[in-house]
Amino acid sequence: MTVSTDIEALGRLIRLPARPQEAWWQTQALGEAGGLGPSDWLLVAVLRFAPDAARPLLAGAAQTQLPPGDFPDWALARVLGGGPGESEARACAIDPFAKPPLLDGACFHLAGADLFLLRLHTT
């Protein structure tokens, strides 16, 4: 699967509360294809915002640890600098990013890297 840096295409899939300075993202199918309806799918994104744009996204953020196994290796390497690094983060609300059909997931801010790690999926 290819990791995209196309911010305009990303903005068609999710809400962007501000234009990111940089973005890396990927979608993938979840579950089995087929049946009566479309398969569920997942979007993972790493976003860097200017400090003024990032500040409102941190309102109510709570200290936490990144959940193991929830993010692909490419995304963890981007936010943790390629090494095991510190996985301490702040959990942020997904509301600023959620857009149908991607209405469930998680968002984390890694202050050391000044990046947001986003995982949204269909339900």
SEMIPA-886849 format. One record per atom (N, C-alpha, C, O): atom name; residue number from 1; y, x, z. Coordinates in steps of 0.05 Angstrom, whole numbers, plus 32768, in hexadecimal, padded with zeros to 4 digits. Atoms other than C-alpha are relative to their C-alpha. Example, Ala and Ser with C-alpha at 12.3 -4.5 7.8 and 13.67 -1.06 7.14 Angstrom:
2
site atomo N&num 1&north 7FE8&east 8012&up 8000
site atomo CA&num 1&north 7FA6&east 80F6&up 809C
site atomo C&num 1&north 8018&east 8012&up 8000
site atomo O&num 1&north 8018&east 8027&up 800D
site atomo N&num 2&north 7FE8&east 7FF0&up 7FFF
site atomo CA&num 2&north 7FEB&east 8111&up 808F
site atomo C&num 2&north 8016&east 7FF1&up 800E
site atomo O&num 2&north 802C&east 7FFB&up 8012
# end
This chain:
123
site atomo N&num 1&north 7FE8&east 8011&up 8000
site atomo CA&num 1&north 8000&east 8000&up 8000
site atomo C&num 1&north 8019&east 8012&up 8000
site atomo O&num 1&north 801A&east 8027&up 800D
site atomo N&num 2&north 7FE8&east 7FF1&up 8003
site atomo CA&num 2&north 8045&east 8018&up 7FEF
site atomo C&num 2&north 8015&east 7FF8&up 8014
site atomo O&num 2&north 8018&east 7FE0&up 801B
site atomo N&num 3&north 7FEA&east 8005&up 7FEE
site atomo CA&num 3&north 807E&east 801E&up 8020
site atomo C&num 3&north 801A&east 7FFF&up 7FEF
site atomo O&num 3&north 8020&east 8012&up 7FE0
site atomo N&num 4&north 7FE8&east 8004&up 8010
site atomo CA&num 4&north 80BF&east 8003&up 8002
site atomo C&num 4&north 8019&east 8008&up 8010
site atomo O&num 4&north 8018&east 8007&up 8029
site atomo N&num 5&north 7FE6&east 7FFB&up 7FF3
site atomo CA&num 5&north 8107&east 8017&up 8011
site atomo C&num 5&north 8015&east 7FED&up 7FF4
site atomo O&num 5&north 802D&east 7FF2&up 7FF8
site atomo N&num 6&north 7FEF&east 8013&up 800E
site atomo CA&num 6&north 8125&east 7FDD&up 7FE9
site atomo C&num 6&north 800C&east 7FEC&up 8014
site atomo O&num 6&north 7FFE&east 7FD9&up 801B
site atomo N&num 7&north 7FF4&east 8011&up 7FEC
site atomo CA&num 7&north 8156&east 7FBC&up 8019
site atomo C&num 7&north 8005&east 7FE4&up 7FF6
site atomo O&num 7&north 8002&east 7FD1&up 8004
site atomo N&num 8&north 7FFB&east 801B&up 800B
site atomo CA&num 8&north 8168&east 7F83&up 7FEA
site atomo C&num 8&north 7FE6&east 7FEF&up 7FFF
site atomo O&num 8&north 7FE7&east 7FD8&up 8006
site atomo N&num 9&north 801A&east 800F&up 8000
site atomo CA&num 9&north 811E&east 7F70&up 7FE1
site atomo C&num 9&north 7FF8&east 7FF8&up 801C
site atomo O&num 9&north 7FEE&east 7FE2&up 8020
site atomo N&num 10&north 8006&east 8007&up 7FE4
site atomo CA&num 10&north 8114&east 7F73&up 802C
site atomo C&num 10&north 8011&east 7FE9&up 800A
site atomo O&num 10&north 8007&east 7FD7&up 8018
site atomo N&num 11&north 7FEE&east 8016&up 7FF9
site atomo CA&num 11&north 8150&east 7F45&up 8035
site atomo C&num 11&north 7FF8&east 7FE5&up 7FF5
site atomo O&num 11&north 8001&east 7FD0&up 7FFE
site atomo N&num 12&north 800A&east 8019&up 800A
site atomo CA&num 12&north 812D&east 7F11&up 800B
site atomo C&num 12&north 7FE8&east 7FF5&up 8011
site atomo O&num 12&north 7FE1&east 7FDE&up 800F
site atomo N&num 13&north 8018&east 8007&up 7FF0
site atomo CA&num 13&north 80F1&east 7F11&up 803B
site atomo C&num 13&north 8007&east 7FF9&up 801D
site atomo O&num 13&north 7FFA&east 7FE8&up 8029
site atomo N&num 14&north 7FF8&east 8004&up 7FE4
site atomo CA&num 14&north 8114&east 7F14&up 807F
site atomo C&num 14&north 801E&east 7FFE&up 8001
site atomo O&num 14&north 802C&east 8005&up 7FEE
site atomo N&num 15&north 7FE3&east 8000&up 7FFC
site atomo CA&num 15&north 8159&east 7F09&up 809B
site atomo C&num 15&north 8008&east 801C&up 8009
site atomo O&num 15&north 7FFA&east 8029&up 8019
site atomo N&num 16&north 7FF5&east 7FE6&up 7FF8
site atomo CA&num 16&north 8182&east 7F49&up 80A2
site atomo C&num 16&north 801B&east 7FFA&up 800E
site atomo O&num 16&north 802E&east 7FF3&up 8000
site atomo N&num 17&north 7FE7&east 8006&up 7FF2
site atomo CA&num 17&north 81B7&east 7F3F&up 80D8
site atomo C&num 17&north 8017&east 8011&up 7FF8
site atomo O&num 17&north 802F&east 800A&up 7FFC
site atomo N&num 18&north 7FEC&east 7FED&up 800B
site atomo CA&num 18&north 81DC&east 7F7A&up 80BA
site atomo C&num 18&north 7FF0&east 8011&up 7FEC
site atomo O&num 18&north 7FD8&east 8012&up 7FED
site atomo N&num 19&north 800E&east 7FEF&up 8013
site atomo CA&num 19&north 81CD&east 7FA8&up 8080
site atomo C&num 19&north 7FF7&east 801A&up 800D
site atomo O&num 19&north 8007&east 8028&up 8018
site atomo N&num 20&north 800A&east 7FE7&up 7FF4
site atomo CA&num 20&north 81A0&east 7FE0&up 8099
site atomo C&num 20&north 800A&east 8018&up 7FF0
site atomo O&num 20&north 800E&east 8017&up 7FD7
site atomo N&num 21&north 7FF9&east 7FE7&up 800E
site atomo CA&num 21&north 81B5&east 8028&up 8089
site atomo C&num 21&north 7FE8&east 800A&up 7FF1
site atomo O&num 21&north 7FEA&east 8015&up 7FDB
site atomo N&num 22&north 8019&east 7FF9&up 800C
site atomo CA&num 22&north 816C&east 8035&up 8079
site atomo C&num 22&north 7FEB&east 7FEC&up 8007
site atomo O&num 22&north 7FEC&east 7FE0&up 801D
site atomo N&num 23&north 8016&east 8012&up 7FFB
site atomo CA&num 23&north 812D&east 800B&up 8074
site atomo C&num 23&north 7FE7&east 8009&up 7FF2
site atomo O&num 23&north 7FE8&east 8013&up 7FDB
site atomo N&num 24&north 801A&east 7FFA&up 800B
site atomo CA&num 24&north 80E4&east 8018&up 8069
site atomo C&num 24&north 7FEF&east 7FE8&up 8007
site atomo O&num 24&north 7FEE&east 7FE0&up 801E
site atomo N&num 25&north 800F&east 8018&up 7FFA
site atomo CA&num 25&north 80B6&east 7FDC&up 8063
site atomo C&num 25&north 7FE8&east 7FFD&up 7FED
site atomo O&num 25&north 7FE6&east 8009&up 7FD8
site atomo N&num 26&north 8019&east 8005&up 800F
site atomo CA&num 26&north 8073&east 7FC3&up 804B
site atomo C&num 26&north 7FF5&east 7FE5&up 8008
site atomo O&num 26&north 7FF8&east 7FDC&up 801E
site atomo N&num 27&north 800E&east 8019&up 7FFA
site atomo CA&num 27&north 804E&east 7F81&up 8045
site atomo C&num 27&north 7FE2&east 8004&up 7FFB
site atomo O&num 27&north 7FDA&east 8016&up 7FEC
site atomo N&num 28&north 801D&east 8000&up 8004
site atomo CA&num 28&north 8004&east 7F75&up 8049
site atomo C&num 28&north 7FF4&east 7FE5&up 8007
site atomo O&num 28&north 7FFE&east 7FD6&up 8017
site atomo N&num 29&north 800E&east 8019&up 7FFB
site atomo CA&num 29&north 7FD4&east 7F3B&up 8047
site atomo C&num 29&north 7FF1&east 8001&up 801A
site atomo O&num 29&north 7FE7&east 8016&up 8022
site atomo N&num 30&north 8010&east 8002&up 7FE8
site atomo CA&num 30&north 7FB3&east 7F23&up 8087
site atomo C&num 30&north 7FE9&east 7FED&up 7FFB
site atomo O&num 30&north 7FED&east 7FD9&up 7FED
site atomo N&num 31&north 8017&east 8012&up 8002
site atomo CA&num 31&north 7F6F&east 7F04&up 808A
site atomo C&num 31&north 7FF4&east 8001&up 7FE4
site atomo O&num 31&north 7FF9&east 8013&up 7FD4
site atomo N&num 32&north 800E&east 8002&up 8019
site atomo CA&num 32&north 7F45&east 7EEF&up 804F
site atomo C&num 32&north 800F&east 7FEF&up 7FEC
site atomo O&num 32&north 801B&east 7FDB&up 7FF3
site atomo N&num 33&north 7FF4&east 800F&up 8015
site atomo CA&num 33&north 7F61&east 7ED8&up 800D
site atomo C&num 33&north 7FEE&east 7FE8&up 7FF8
site atomo O&num 33&north 7FD6&east 7FE9&up 7FFD
site atomo N&num 34&north 800F&east 8017&up 8009
site atomo CA&num 34&north 7F4C&east 7E94&up 7FF1
site atomo C&num 34&north 8004&east 7FE8&up 8012
site atomo O&num 34&north 8016&east 7FE8&up 8023
site atomo N&num 35&north 7FFD&east 8018&up 7FF1
site atomo CA&num 35&north 7F42&east 7E50&up 800F
site atomo C&num 35&north 8014&east 7FED&up 7FF4
site atomo O&num 35&north 801A&east 7FF0&up 7FDC
site atomo N&num 36&north 7FEE&east 8014&up 800B
site atomo CA&num 36&north 7F71&east 7E16&up 8007
site atomo C&num 36&north 801D&east 8009&up 8000
site atomo O&num 36&north 802D&east 7FFE&up 7FF0
site atomo N&num 37&north 7FE4&east 7FF8&up 7FFF
site atomo CA&num 37&north 7FB2&east 7E39&up 8018
site atomo C&num 37&north 8003&east 801E&up 7FFD
site atomo O&num 37&north 7FEF&east 802D&up 7FFA
site atomo N&num 38&north 7FFC&east 7FE3&up 8003
site atomo CA&num 38&north 7FD2&east 7E7E&up 8012
site atomo C&num 38&north 7FF7&east 800E&up 8019
site atomo O&num 38&north 7FF7&east 8003&up 802F
site atomo N&num 39&north 8007&east 7FEF&up 7FE9
site atomo CA&num 39&north 7FBC&east 7EB6&up 803F
site atomo C&num 39&north 8019&east 8007&up 8010
site atomo O&num 39&north 802F&east 8007&up 8005
site atomo N&num 40&north 7FE9&east 7FF6&up 7FF0
site atomo CA&num 40&north 7FE8&east 7ECC&up 8079
site atomo C&num 40&north 8006&east 801C&up 7FF8
site atomo O&num 40&north 7FF5&east 802A&up 7FED
site atomo N&num 41&north 7FF8&east 7FE4&up 8007
site atomo CA&num 41&north 800E&east 7F0C&up 8070
site atomo C&num 41&north 8013&east 800B&up 8015
site atomo O&num 41&north 801E&east 7FFC&up 8026
site atomo N&num 42&north 7FF2&east 7FF1&up 7FEB
site atomo CA&num 42&north 8033&east 7F40&up 8099
site atomo C&num 42&north 8015&east 8011&up 7FF2
site atomo O&num 42&north 8011&east 801C&up 7FDC
site atomo N&num 43&north 7FEB&east 7FED&up 8008
site atomo CA&num 43&north 8074&east 7F67&up 8090
site atomo C&num 43&north 8005&east 8013&up 8017
site atomo O&num 43&north 800A&east 800A&up 802D
site atomo N&num 44&north 7FF8&east 7FEC&up 7FEC
site atomo CA&num 44&north 8080&east 7FA8&up 80B5
site atomo C&num 44&north 8018&east 800F&up 7FF5
site atomo O&num 44&north 8018&east 8017&up 7FDD
site atomo N&num 45&north 7FE7&east 7FF2&up 8009
site atomo CA&num 45&north 80C5&east 7FC9&up 80B1
site atomo C&num 45&north 800A&east 8012&up 8016
site atomo O&num 45&north 8007&east 800D&up 802D
site atomo N&num 46&north 7FF1&east 7FED&up 7FEF
site atomo CA&num 46&north 80E9&east 8004&up 80CF
site atomo C&num 46&north 801C&east 7FFF&up 7FF5
site atomo O&num 46&north 8021&east 8004&up 7FDE
site atomo N&num 47&north 7FE4&east 8004&up 8008
site atomo CA&num 47&north 8134&east 7FF9&up 80CE
site atomo C&num 47&north 8013&east 8011&up 8011
site atomo O&num 47&north 8010&east 8014&up 8029
site atomo N&num 48&north 7FEB&east 7FF1&up 7FF2
site atomo CA&num 48&north 816F&east 8025&up 80DF
site atomo C&num 48&north 801B&east 7FF2&up 7FFA
site atomo O&num 48&north 8023&east 7FEF&up 7FE3
site atomo N&num 49&north 7FE6&east 800D&up 8002
site atomo CA&num 49&north 81B1&east 8001&up 80EC
site atomo C&num 49&north 8016&east 8012&up 800B
site atomo O&num 49&north 8010&east 8024&up 801C
site atomo N&num 50&north 7FE9&east 7FF3&up 7FF4
site atomo CA&num 50&north 81F6&east 801D&up 80FA
site atomo C&num 50&north 8001&east 7FF7&up 801E
site atomo O&num 50&north 7FFA&east 7FE1&up 8024
site atomo N&num 51&north 7FFF&east 8007&up 7FE4
site atomo CA&num 51&north 8202&east 801F&up 8146
site atomo C&num 51&north 800E&east 7FE5&up 8006
site atomo O&num 51&north 8004&east 7FD5&up 8017
site atomo N&num 52&north 7FF2&east 8019&up 7FFB
site atomo CA&num 52&north 8234&east 7FE5&up 8143
site atomo C&num 52&north 7FEF&east 7FE8&up 7FF8
site atomo O&num 52&north 7FF0&east 7FD3&up 8005
site atomo N&num 53&north 8011&east 8016&up 8009
site atomo CA&num 53&north 8202&east 7FBA&up 811D
site atomo C&num 53&north 7FE7&east 7FFD&up 8011
site atomo O&num 53&north 7FDC&east 7FE7&up 8014
site atomo N&num 54&north 8018&east 8000&up 7FEF
site atomo CA&num 54&north 81C8&east 7FCD&up 814B
site atomo C&num 54&north 8005&east 7FF4&up 801B
site atomo O&num 54&north 7FF4&east 7FE7&up 8027
site atomo N&num 55&north 7FFA&east 8009&up 7FE5
site atomo CA&num 55&north 81EB&east 7FBC&up 818C
site atomo C&num 55&north 7FFA&east 7FE3&up 8006
site atomo O&num 55&north 7FED&east 7FDD&up 801A
site atomo N&num 56&north 8007&east 801C&up 7FFB
site atomo CA&num 56&north 81E6&east 7F70&up 8186
site atomo C&num 56&north 7FE2&east 7FFA&up 8000
site atomo O&num 56&north 7FD9&east 7FE7&up 800D
site atomo N&num 57&north 801D&east 8004&up 8002
site atomo CA&num 57&north 819C&east 7F75&up 8175
site atomo C&num 57&north 7FF2&east 8008&up 801A
site atomo O&num 57&north 7FDB&east 8001&up 801E
site atomo N&num 58&north 800C&east 7FF6&up 7FE7
site atomo CA&num 58&north 8190&east 7F96&up 81B9
site atomo C&num 58&north 8005&east 7FEE&up 8018
site atomo O&num 58&north 7FFC&east 7FF4&up 802E
site atomo N&num 59&north 7FFA&east 8012&up 7FEA
site atomo CA&num 59&north 81AA&east 7F5C&up 81E3
site atomo C&num 59&north 7FE6&east 7FF5&up 800B
site atomo O&num 59&north 7FD5&east 7FE9&up 7FFC
site atomo N&num 60&north 8019&east 800B&up 7FF4
site atomo CA&num 60&north 8173&east 7F49&up 8214
site atomo C&num 60&north 7FE7&east 8011&up 7FFC
site atomo O&num 60&north 7FD2&east 8009&up 8003
site atomo N&num 61&north 8017&east 7FEF&up 8005
site atomo CA&num 61&north 8146&east 7F82&up 81FE
site atomo C&num 61&north 7FF4&east 800B&up 801B
site atomo O&num 61&north 8003&east 8011&up 802D
site atomo N&num 62&north 800E&east 7FF8&up 7FE8
site atomo CA&num 62&north 8112&east 7F96&up 8232
site atomo C&num 62&north 7FEF&east 8019&up 7FFB
site atomo O&num 62&north 7FE2&east 801B&up 7FE6
site atomo N&num 63&north 8010&east 7FE8&up 8002
site atomo CA&num 63&north 80F1&east 7FDA&up 823E
site atomo C&num 63&north 7FE3&east 7FF9&up 7FFE
site atomo O&num 63&north 7FD9&east 7FE7&up 800B
site atomo N&num 64&north 801C&east 8005&up 8004
site atomo CA&num 64&north 80A9&east 7FDB&up 8226
site atomo C&num 64&north 7FF3&east 8018&up 7FF3
site atomo O&num 64&north 8000&east 802D&up 7FEF
site atomo N&num 65&north 800E&east 7FEC&up 800F
site atomo CA&num 65&north 8075&east 8005&up 8203
site atomo C&num 65&north 7FF8&east 7FF4&up 7FE5
site atomo O&num 65&north 7FF2&east 7FDC&up 7FE4
site atomo N&num 66&north 800A&east 800A&up 8019
site atomo CA&num 66&north 8062&east 7FFF&up 81BA
site atomo C&num 66&north 7FE3&east 7FF8&up 8003
site atomo O&num 66&north 7FD3&east 8007&up 800E
site atomo N&num 67&north 801C&east 8008&up 7FFE
site atomo CA&num 67&north 8021&east 7FD7&up 81B6
site atomo C&num 67&north 7FEF&east 8010&up 7FEC
site atomo O&num 67&north 7FF5&east 8012&up 7FD5
site atomo N&num 68&north 8011&east 7FF0&up 8011
site atomo CA&num 68&north 7FEA&east 8004&up 819B
site atomo C&num 68&north 7FF2&east 7FEF&up 7FEB
site atomo O&num 68&north 7FE9&east 7FD9&up 7FF1
site atomo N&num 69&north 800F&east 800D&up 8015
site atomo CA&num 69&north 7FCC&east 7FF0&up 8159
site atomo C&num 69&north 8010&east 7FEA&up 7FF1
site atomo O&num 69&north 8005&east 7FDF&up 7FDE
site atomo N&num 70&north 7FF1&east 8015&up 800D
site atomo CA&num 70&north 8003&east 7FBE&up 8146
site atomo C&num 70&north 8010&east 8009&up 7FE7
site atomo O&num 70&north 8019&east 7FF8&up 7FD8
site atomo N&num 71&north 7FF0&east 7FF6&up 8016
site atomo CA&num 71&north 8026&east 7FEB&up 8114
site atomo C&num 71&north 7FF0&east 8015&up 7FF0
site atomo O&num 71&north 7FE1&east 8024&up 7FFB
site atomo N&num 72&north 800E&east 7FEC&up 8010
site atomo CA&num 72&north 800C&east 8015&up 80D9
site atomo C&num 72&north 800A&east 801C&up 8005
site atomo O&num 72&north 8020&east 8020&up 8010
site atomo N&num 73&north 7FFA&east 7FE4&up 7FFB
site atomo CA&num 73&north 800C&east 8061&up 80DC
site atomo C&num 73&north 801B&east 8008&up 7FF4
site atomo O&num 73&north 802A&east 8017&up 8001
site atomo N&num 74&north 7FE7&east 7FF8&up 800D
site atomo CA&num 74&north 8046&east 8068&up 80AB
site atomo C&num 74&north 8019&east 7FF8&up 8010
site atomo O&num 74&north 802C&east 8007&up 8012
site atomo N&num 75&north 7FEA&east 800A&up 7FF1
site atomo CA&num 75&north 8074&east 803E&up 80D7
site atomo C&num 75&north 8003&east 800F&up 801B
site atomo O&num 75&north 8019&east 8016&up 8023
site atomo N&num 76&north 7FFF&east 7FF1&up 7FE7
site atomo CA&num 76&north 8061&east 8062&up 8118
site atomo C&num 76&north 800A&east 801C&up 7FFB
site atomo O&num 76&north 8019&east 8027&up 800B
site atomo N&num 77&north 7FF7&east 7FE5&up 8007
site atomo CA&num 77&north 806B&east 80A5&up 80F6
site atomo C&num 77&north 801F&east 8001&up 7FFC
site atomo O&num 77&north 802C&east 8014&up 8003
site atomo N&num 78&north 7FE3&east 8002&up 8005
site atomo CA&num 78&north 80B1&east 808F&up 80E0
site atomo C&num 78&north 8010&east 7FFE&up 801A
site atomo O&num 78&north 8024&east 800B&up 801D
site atomo N&num 79&north 7FF1&east 8004&up 7FE8
site atomo CA&num 79&north 80C7&east 8078&up 8125
site atomo C&num 79&north 7FFA&east 8015&up 8016
site atomo O&num 79&north 800B&east 801A&up 8027
site atomo N&num 80&north 8007&east 7FEC&up 7FEC
site atomo CA&num 80&north 80A3&east 80AD&up 814E
site atomo C&num 80&north 8002&east 801C&up 7FF6
site atomo O&num 80&north 7FFA&east 802F&up 8004
site atomo N&num 81&north 7FFB&east 7FE5&up 800A
site atomo CA&num 81&north 80B4&east 80E8&up 8122
site atomo C&num 81&north 7FE7&east 800E&up 7FF6
site atomo O&num 81&north 7FE8&east 8027&up 7FF4
site atomo N&num 82&north 8018&east 7FF3&up 800B
site atomo CA&num 82&north 806D&east 80F5&up 8108
site atomo C&num 82&north 7FED&east 800A&up 8016
site atomo O&num 82&north 7FD6&east 8011&up 800F
site atomo N&num 83&north 8012&east 7FF7&up 7FEB
site atomo CA&num 83&north 8051&east 810A&up 814C
site atomo C&num 83&north 7FF9&east 7FE9&up 8012
site atomo O&num 83&north 8002&east 7FD3&up 800E
site atomo N&num 84&north 8008&east 8016&up 7FEE
site atomo CA&num 84&north 8033&east 80E3&up 8185
site atomo C&num 84&north 8019&east 7FF5&up 800E
site atomo O&num 84&north 801B&east 7FDC&up 8012
site atomo N&num 85&north 7FE6&east 8009&up 7FF6
site atomo CA&num 85&north 8079&east 80E0&up 81A4
site atomo C&num 85&north 7FFE&east 7FEC&up 8017
site atomo O&num 85&north 7FE9&east 7FE6&up 8021
site atomo N&num 86&north 7FFE&east 8013&up 7FEB
site atomo CA&num 86&north 8090&east 80B0&up 81D8
site atomo C&num 86&north 8001&east 7FE4&up 7FF4
site atomo O&num 86&north 8011&east 7FDE&up 7FE2
site atomo N&num 87&north 8001&east 801B&up 800C
site atomo CA&num 87&north 807E&east 8068&up 81CA
site atomo C&num 87&north 8010&east 7FEC&up 8011
site atomo O&num 87&north 800D&east 7FD4&up 800C
site atomo N&num 88&north 7FF0&east 8012&up 7FF0
site atomo CA&num 88&north 80AF&east 804B&up 81FD
site atomo C&num 88&north 8016&east 7FF4&up 7FEE
site atomo O&num 88&north 8022&east 8002&up 7FDE
site atomo N&num 89&north 7FED&east 800E&up 8011
site atomo CA&num 89&north 80DB&east 8018&up 81DC
site atomo C&num 89&north 800C&east 7FE8&up 800F
site atomo O&num 89&north 8005&east 7FE3&up 8026
site atomo N&num 90&north 7FF5&east 8019&up 7FF5
site atomo CA&num 90&north 8104&east 7FD9&up 81E9
site atomo C&num 90&north 7FF7&east 7FEA&up 7FED
site atomo O&num 90&north 7FFB&east 7FEB&up 7FD5
site atomo N&num 91&north 8008&east 8017&up 8010
site atomo CA&num 91&north 80E8&east 7F97&up 81D2
site atomo C&num 91&north 8019&east 7FEF&up 7FFB
site atomo O&num 91&north 8028&east 7FE8&up 800D
site atomo N&num 92&north 7FE9&east 8010&up 8009
site atomo CA&num 92&north 811C&east 7F6F&up 81AB
site atomo C&num 92&north 7FF7&east 7FE5&up 7FF5
site atomo O&num 92&north 7FDF&east 7FE2&up 7FEE
site atomo N&num 93&north 8006&east 801B&up 800B
site atomo CA&num 93&north 811F&east 7F27&up 8193
site atomo C&num 93&north 7FFC&east 8003&up 7FE2
site atomo O&num 93&north 8009&east 8013&up 7FD5
site atomo N&num 94&north 8004&east 8000&up 801D
site atomo CA&num 94&north 8104&east 7F1A&up 814D
site atomo C&num 94&north 8012&east 7FEB&up 7FF2
site atomo O&num 94&north 8015&east 7FEB&up 7FDA
site atomo N&num 95&north 7FEF&east 8015&up 800C
site atomo CA&num 95&north 8134&east 7EDF&up 8143
site atomo C&num 95&north 8014&east 8009&up 7FEB
site atomo O&num 95&north 8017&east 7FFC&up 7FD7
site atomo N&num 96&north 7FED&east 7FF7&up 8014
site atomo CA&num 96&north 8169&east 7F08&up 811E
site atomo C&num 96&north 7FF3&east 8007&up 7FE5
site atomo O&num 96&north 8000&east 8008&up 7FD0
site atomo N&num 97&north 800E&east 7FF8&up 8018
site atomo CA&num 97&north 8133&east 7F1B&up 80EA
site atomo C&num 97&north 7FEE&east 7FEB&up 7FF4
site atomo O&num 97&north 7FE9&east 7FEB&up 7FDC
site atomo N&num 98&north 8014&east 8014&up 8008
site atomo CA&num 98&north 8103&east 7EE0&up 80E7
site atomo C&num 98&north 800C&east 7FED&up 7FEA
site atomo O&num 98&north 8022&east 7FE4&up 7FEC
site atomo N&num 99&north 7FF8&east 8012&up 8016
site atomo CA&num 99&north 8106&east 7EB7&up 80A7
site atomo C&num 99&north 7FE6&east 7FF4&up 7FF5
site atomo O&num 99&north 7FD3&east 8003&up 7FF0
site atomo N&num 100&north 8019&east 800C&up 8009
site atomo CA&num 100&north 80D2&east 7E85&up 808F
site atomo C&num 100&north 7FF6&east 800E&up 7FE6
site atomo O&num 100&north 8006&east 8013&up 7FD4
site atomo N&num 101&north 8015&east 8007&up 7FEE
site atomo CA&num 101&north 8099&east 7E91&up 8086
site atomo C&num 101&north 7FFA&east 8015&up 8015
site atomo O&num 101&north 7FE7&east 8012&up 8024
site atomo N&num 102&north 8005&east 7FEA&up 7FEC
site atomo CA&num 102&north 809E&east 7ED1&up 80B1
site atomo C&num 102&north 800F&east 7FF9&up 801A
site atomo O&num 102&north 8025&east 8001&up 801E
site atomo N&num 103&north 7FF3&east 800A&up 7FE8
site atomo CA&num 103&north 80AC&east 7EB0&up 80F4
site atomo C&num 103&north 7FF4&east 800A&up 801A
site atomo O&num 103&north 7FFD&east 8002&up 8030
site atomo N&num 104&north 800D&east 7FF6&up 7FE8
site atomo CA&num 104&north 8080&east 7ED5&up 8125
site atomo C&num 104&north 7FFE&east 801E&up 7FFF
site atomo O&num 104&north 7FFC&east 8029&up 7FE9
site atomo N&num 105&north 8003&east 7FE4&up 8001
site atomo CA&num 105&north 807B&east 7F1D&up 813A
site atomo C&num 105&north 800C&east 800E&up 8017
site atomo O&num 105&north 800E&east 8003&up 802D
site atomo N&num 106&north 7FF5&east 7FF0&up 7FEB
site atomo CA&num 106&north 809C&east 7F54&up 8162
site atomo C&num 106&north 8015&east 8013&up 7FF4
site atomo O&num 106&north 8014&east 801A&up 7FDD
site atomo N&num 107&north 7FEC&east 7FED&up 8008
site atomo CA&num 107&north 80D8&east 7F82&up 815F
site atomo C&num 107&north 8004&east 8013&up 8017
site atomo O&num 107&north 8006&east 800B&up 802F
site atomo N&num 108&north 7FFC&east 7FEB&up 7FEC
site atomo CA&num 108&north 80E2&east 7FC4&up 8184
site atomo C&num 108&north 8017&east 8012&up 7FF7
site atomo O&num 108&north 801A&east 8017&up 7FDF
site atomo N&num 109&north 7FEB&east 7FEC&up 8006
site atomo CA&num 109&north 811D&east 7FF4&up 8188
site atomo C&num 109&north 7FF7&east 801A&up 800E
site atomo O&num 109&north 7FF1&east 801A&up 8026
site atomo N&num 110&north 8005&east 7FE5&up 7FF5
site atomo CA&num 110&north 810F&east 803E&up 8192
site atomo C&num 110&north 801A&east 8010&up 8000
site atomo O&num 110&north 8023&east 8019&up 7FEC
site atomo N&num 111&north 7FE5&east 7FF4&up 7FFD
site atomo CA&num 111&north 814F&east 805C&up 81AD
site atomo C&num 111&north 8000&east 801C&up 7FF7
site atomo O&num 111&north 8014&east 8025&up 7FEB
site atomo N&num 112&north 8001&east 7FE4&up 8007
site atomo CA&num 112&north 813A&east 80A4&up 81A3
site atomo C&num 112&north 8002&east 8004&up 7FE2
site atomo O&num 112&north 800D&east 8018&up 7FD9
site atomo N&num 113&north 7FFF&east 7FFF&up 801D
site atomo CA&num 113&north 8132&east 8097&up 8159
site atomo C&num 113&north 8015&east 7FEE&up 7FF4
site atomo O&num 113&north 801A&east 7FEF&up 7FDC
site atomo N&num 114&north 7FEC&east 8013&up 8008
site atomo CA&num 114&north 8167&east 8061&up 8155
site atomo C&num 114&north 7FF6&east 7FEE&up 7FE9
site atomo O&num 114&north 8003&east 7FE9&up 7FD5
site atomo N&num 115&north 800D&east 8010&up 8015
site atomo CA&num 115&north 8137&east 8036&up 812D
site atomo C&num 115&north 7FF5&east 7FE6&up 800C
site atomo O&num 115&north 7FEE&east 7FE5&up 8024
site atomo N&num 116&north 800D&east 8019&up 7FF9
site atomo CA&num 116&north 811D&east 7FEF&up 8130
site atomo C&num 116&north 7FE5&east 7FFF&up 7FF1
site atomo O&num 116&north 7FE4&east 8005&up 7FD9
site atomo N&num 117&north 801B&east 8003&up 800B
site atomo CA&num 117&north 80D3&east 7FE3&up 8124
site atomo C&num 117&north 7FFA&east 7FE2&up 8001
site atomo O&num 117&north 7FF9&east 7FD6&up 8017
site atomo N&num 118&north 8003&east 801D&up 8002
site atomo CA&num 118&north 80C5&east 7F9C&up 810C
site atomo C&num 118&north 7FE5&east 7FF9&up 7FF4
site atomo O&num 118&north 7FDC&east 8005&up 7FE0
site atomo N&num 119&north 801A&east 800A&up 800A
site atomo CA&num 119&north 8084&east 7F77&up 8102
site atomo C&num 119&north 8002&east 7FE1&up 7FFF
site atomo O&num 119&north 8003&east 7FD5&up 8014
site atomo N&num 120&north 7FFF&east 801D&up 8003
site atomo CA&num 120&north 8088&east 7F30&up 80E6
site atomo C&num 120&north 7FE9&east 7FF6&up 7FF0
site atomo O&num 120&north 7FE0&east 8004&up 7FDD
site atomo N&num 121&north 8016&east 800B&up 800F
site atomo CA&num 121&north 8050&east 7F04&up 80CE
site atomo C&num 121&north 8002&east 7FE2&up 7FFE
site atomo O&num 121&north 8010&east 7FD5&up 800D
site atomo N&num 122&north 8002&east 801C&up 8003
site atomo CA&num 122&north 8041&east 7EBF&up 80B5
site atomo C&num 122&north 7FEE&east 7FF5&up 8015
site atomo O&num 122&north 7FDE&east 8004&up 8021
site atomo N&num 123&north 8011&east 800B&up 7FEB
site atomo CA&num 123&north 8020&east 7E8F&up 80E4
site atomo C&num 123&north 7FEC&east 7FEC&up 7FF5
site atomo O&num 123&north 7FDC&east 7FE0&up 8003
# end
